[in-house]
């Protein structure tokens, strides 16, 4: 989207370098957003893996407890 040459709030003419800075800032924000989304996906995958590990551990403990109860 093209930025206007005039500030819509004040009606003042915008400087070209301000428009360029705004474009650079927008690209930087997009980059930060992509980085956060990537980190979020990694955290979610790690959380799911940890959850599976906990479930496997609980199942193992339950199986061990059943074995102990049978031996008694």
Buried (B, 14 or more C-beta within 10 A) or exposed (E): EEBEEEEEEEEEEBEEEEBEEEEEEEEEEEEEEEEEEEEEEEEEEEEEEEEEEEEEEEEEEEEEEEEEEEEE
